[in-house]
């Protein structure tokens, strides 16, 4: 092989070295100093070493199996090269690298088991007292037992009979209902007409006409009615007005029966909206 000493040469060198050590060992045991080899022998060993360790040049081919022509008389000593364990050599700490990109989100895991119930908390402090519950009502129902004829001016229909007047919201002296609970109200007016006379009335809200009750003159008297709902604000007034005397109109009634009634009640207060 090219670049490698023949195995047989190396084996022969090892045998000569062992034989030389065996011959010199008795001299060392008896205490007799070992003499250095003769100068002629030393030169011969060096010459043999150069001969058998010479590297082939160019295209020279050496067969590894061929035995060498000559062998050195004395063994050749080799100087072992020191070896360094690279794993024990530790370099300086490197710089901190840049942060990498965020990875993709993993799959959502299955929901865990329900945890145990925690301990009971401490009792809270007493809250501030709330407002008193308010129940709002408003209702009235009044009647008239006296007839009324038209005059040269508008007249307010005054009632003389009180059926229901909750909290006094209907003023019997003024003939008006006063709103103290804002909200939606229902009102109803019933009258009895007079023979041969018209019946012409208005349901008023404050100073405005909101509905009319009318019946033509007839040979017989009849009952006439009008109803409506109003969204009232605080202090609104609702009342009945008889039309002035341009027309001969009247409302019939007598002291034995009540033919004219006016009623109203709260449906829903504004505070519940």
C-alpha positions as CSV (number, residue, x, y, z in Angstrom):
1,X,0.0,0.0,0.0
2,X,1.0,3.5,-0.7
3,X,2.2,5.7,2.3
4,X,2.1,2.9,4.9
5,X,5.0,0.6,6.3
6,X,4.7,-3.1,5.5
7,X,3.1,-5.1,8.3
8,X,5.8,-7.6,8.2
9,X,8.5,-4.9,8.8
10,X,6.6,-3.6,11.8
11,X,6.3,-7.1,13.2
12,X,10.0,-7.8,12.8
13,X,10.9,-4.5,14.5
14,X,8.8,-5.4,17.5
15,X,10.5,-8.9,17.8
16,X,14.0,-7.4,17.7
17,X,13.0,-4.8,20.3
18,X,11.8,-7.5,22.7
19,X,15.0,-9.5,22.2
20,X,17.2,-6.5,22.9
21,X,15.3,-5.7,26.1
22,X,15.7,-9.4,27.2
23,X,19.5,-9.2,26.8
24,X,20.0,-5.9,28.6
25,X,17.8,-6.9,31.5
26,X,20.3,-9.1,33.3
27,X,22.9,-6.4,33.2
28,X,20.6,-3.9,34.9
29,X,19.8,-6.4,37.6
30,X,23.4,-7.1,38.5
31,X,24.1,-3.4,38.7
32,X,26.5,-3.4,35.8
33,X,26.0,-0.2,33.8
34,X,24.9,-0.7,30.3
35,X,27.3,0.4,27.7
36,X,26.1,2.5,24.7
37,X,26.2,0.8,21.4
38,X,29.3,1.2,19.2
39,X,29.4,4.2,16.9
40,X,29.5,1.9,13.9
41,X,26.4,0.1,15.1
42,X,24.6,3.4,15.6
43,X,25.3,4.5,12.1
44,X,24.1,1.2,10.7
45,X,20.8,1.4,12.6
46,X,20.1,4.9,11.3
47,X,21.0,3.8,7.7
48,X,18.6,0.8,8.0
49,X,15.8,3.0,9.4
50,X,16.1,5.4,6.5
51,X,16.1,2.5,4.0
52,X,13.0,0.7,5.3
53,X,11.0,3.8,6.2
54,X,11.6,5.7,2.9
55,X,8.3,6.7,1.3
56,X,7.8,5.6,-2.3
57,X,8.1,8.5,-4.8
58,X,6.2,9.1,-8.0
59,X,4.6,6.0,-9.5
60,X,6.8,3.6,-7.5
61,X,4.6,0.7,-6.3
62,X,5.4,-1.3,-3.1
63,X,3.8,-4.6,-2.4
64,X,2.8,-5.0,1.2
65,X,3.2,-8.7,1.2
66,X,6.9,-8.8,0.0
67,X,9.4,-9.2,2.9
68,X,12.1,-6.5,3.2
69,X,15.6,-7.3,1.9
70,X,17.5,-6.2,5.0
71,X,16.5,-5.8,8.6
72,X,18.2,-3.5,11.1
73,X,20.3,-5.1,13.8
74,X,19.0,-2.9,16.5
75,X,15.5,-1.8,17.3
76,X,14.3,1.7,16.4
77,X,12.7,3.7,19.2
78,X,9.6,5.9,18.4
79,X,8.7,9.1,20.2
80,X,4.9,9.1,21.0
81,X,3.2,12.3,20.1
82,X,1.1,14.0,22.8
83,X,-2.7,13.9,22.4
84,X,-5.0,16.6,23.6
85,X,-8.6,15.9,24.6
86,X,-10.5,18.6,22.8
87,X,-13.7,17.9,24.8
88,X,-12.1,19.5,27.9
89,X,-11.4,22.7,26.1
90,X,-14.3,25.1,26.7
91,X,-14.6,28.4,24.8
92,X,-16.1,31.7,26.0
93,X,-19.9,32.0,26.2
94,X,-21.5,33.2,23.0
95,X,-23.8,36.2,22.6
96,X,-27.6,35.7,23.1
97,X,-29.3,34.9,19.8
98,X,-32.3,36.7,18.4
99,X,-35.7,35.6,19.3
100,X,-37.3,33.3,16.7
101,X,-40.7,33.6,15.2
102,X,-43.8,32.5,17.1
103,X,-44.9,29.1,16.3
104,X,-48.3,28.0,15.1
105,X,-51.1,27.5,17.7
106,X,-51.5,24.0,18.8
107,X,-54.8,22.1,18.8
108,X,-57.3,22.9,21.5
109,X,-57.2,20.4,24.2
110,X,-60.1,18.6,25.7
111,X,-61.9,20.5,28.6
112,X,-60.6,19.6,32.0
113,X,-62.6,18.1,34.8
114,X,-64.8,20.3,36.9
115,X,-63.0,21.6,40.0
116,X,-64.2,21.1,43.5
117,X,-66.5,23.6,45.1
118,X,-64.6,26.3,46.9
119,X,-65.1,27.3,50.6
120,X,-68.0,29.4,51.5
121,X,-67.3,33.1,51.5
122,X,-67.8,35.5,54.4
123,X,-71.1,37.2,54.9
124,X,-71.4,40.5,53.2
125,X,-72.2,43.8,54.9
126,X,-75.7,45.1,55.2
127,X,-76.9,47.2,52.3
128,X,-78.5,50.6,52.5
129,X,-82.3,50.6,52.9
130,X,-84.2,50.9,49.7
131,X,-87.1,53.2,48.9
132,X,-90.5,52.4,50.1
133,X,-92.7,50.6,47.6
134,X,-95.2,53.0,46.1
135,X,-98.6,52.0,44.8
136,X,-100.1,54.7,42.6
137,X,-103.8,54.9,42.0
138,X,-106.1,57.5,40.6
139,X,-109.9,57.1,39.9
140,X,-113.1,59.1,40.1
141,X,-116.8,58.8,39.2
142,X,-119.3,61.7,39.6
143,X,-122.8,62.5,38.5
144,X,-125.4,65.3,38.1
145,X,-129.1,65.2,39.0
146,X,-130.0,68.7,37.8
147,X,-130.7,69.7,34.2
148,X,-128.6,72.4,32.5
149,X,-129.6,74.8,29.7
150,X,-127.2,76.8,27.4
151,X,-126.4,80.5,28.1
152,X,-124.7,83.3,26.4
153,X,-121.3,82.0,27.4
154,X,-119.5,78.6,27.8
155,X,-120.4,76.8,31.0
156,X,-118.5,74.2,33.0
157,X,-120.6,71.2,33.8
158,X,-120.7,71.0,37.6
159,X,-121.5,67.7,39.2
160,X,-123.4,67.3,42.5
161,X,-123.1,63.6,43.2
162,X,-119.8,61.8,44.1
163,X,-119.6,58.0,43.6
164,X,-115.8,57.5,43.8
165,X,-113.2,60.2,44.3
166,X,-109.9,58.5,45.2
167,X,-107.6,60.8,47.1
168,X,-109.8,63.8,46.2
169,X,-108.2,64.2,42.7
170,X,-111.6,65.4,41.4
171,X,-112.6,68.9,42.6
172,X,-116.4,68.9,43.0
173,X,-116.6,72.7,43.4
174,X,-114.6,73.4,40.2
175,X,-116.0,70.4,38.3
176,X,-112.5,69.4,37.2
177,X,-110.1,66.4,37.5
178,X,-106.6,67.4,38.5
179,X,-103.7,65.0,37.6
180,X,-101.3,64.3,40.5
181,X,-100.0,61.0,39.1
182,X,-98.7,61.4,35.5
183,X,-99.7,58.6,33.1
184,X,-102.3,57.2,30.8
185,X,-106.0,57.7,31.8
186,X,-109.3,56.5,30.6
187,X,-112.3,58.9,30.6
188,X,-116.0,58.3,29.9
189,X,-119.0,60.8,29.6
190,X,-122.6,59.8,29.6
191,X,-125.5,62.3,29.2
192,X,-129.3,62.3,28.6
193,X,-130.6,64.5,25.7
194,X,-133.6,66.9,25.9
195,X,-136.6,66.6,23.7
196,X,-136.5,69.1,20.7
197,X,-133.1,70.4,21.8
198,X,-129.5,69.7,20.8
199,X,-126.9,68.3,23.1
200,X,-123.5,69.8,22.5
201,X,-120.6,69.2,24.9
202,X,-116.8,69.2,24.8
203,X,-114.3,67.1,26.8
204,X,-111.6,69.6,27.7
205,X,-107.9,69.1,28.5
206,X,-106.7,72.3,30.2
207,X,-108.0,75.0,27.8
208,X,-108.2,72.8,24.6
209,X,-111.1,70.7,23.2
210,X,-110.1,67.0,22.8
211,X,-113.5,65.4,22.1
212,X,-117.1,66.3,21.4
213,X,-120.4,64.7,22.5
214,X,-123.3,65.8,20.2
215,X,-126.9,64.7,19.6
216,X,-129.3,66.4,17.2
217,X,-132.7,67.7,18.3
218,X,-135.4,65.0,18.3
219,X,-138.9,64.3,19.4
220,X,-137.6,61.9,22.0
221,X,-134.7,61.9,24.4
222,X,-131.8,59.4,24.2
223,X,-128.7,58.5,26.2
224,X,-125.4,59.6,24.5
225,X,-121.9,58.6,25.4
226,X,-118.2,59.5,24.6
227,X,-115.0,57.8,25.7
228,X,-111.2,58.4,25.2
229,X,-107.8,57.9,26.7
230,X,-105.3,60.7,27.5
231,X,-101.6,60.8,28.5
232,X,-101.6,63.4,31.2
233,X,-98.8,65.2,32.9
234,X,-98.6,66.6,36.4
235,X,-101.3,69.3,37.1
236,X,-103.2,68.7,33.9
237,X,-107.0,69.4,34.1
238,X,-109.8,67.5,32.5
239,X,-113.4,68.8,32.6
240,X,-116.7,69.1,30.6
241,X,-117.9,72.3,28.9
242,X,-121.4,73.1,27.6
243,X,-121.5,75.0,24.3
244,X,-122.7,78.6,24.5
245,X,-126.3,79.8,23.6
246,X,-125.9,80.3,19.8
247,X,-127.8,77.0,19.7
248,X,-130.6,75.9,22.0
249,X,-129.0,72.9,23.6
250,X,-129.4,71.3,27.0
251,X,-128.7,68.3,29.2
252,X,-131.7,66.6,30.9
253,X,-131.8,65.2,34.4
254,X,-134.0,65.2,37.5
255,X,-133.6,65.0,41.2
256,X,-134.8,61.4,41.4
257,X,-132.3,59.8,39.0
258,X,-128.8,60.4,37.8
259,X,-128.7,60.8,34.0
260,X,-125.3,62.5,33.6
261,X,-122.1,60.7,34.7
262,X,-118.4,61.4,34.2
263,X,-115.7,58.9,35.2
264,X,-112.0,58.4,34.8
265,X,-109.1,56.2,36.1
266,X,-105.4,55.7,35.8
267,X,-104.3,52.8,33.5
268,X,-100.5,53.0,33.7
269,X,-98.4,55.6,35.6
270,X,-95.4,57.2,33.8
271,X,-93.1,55.9,36.5
272,X,-93.5,52.3,35.2
273,X,-92.4,53.1,31.6
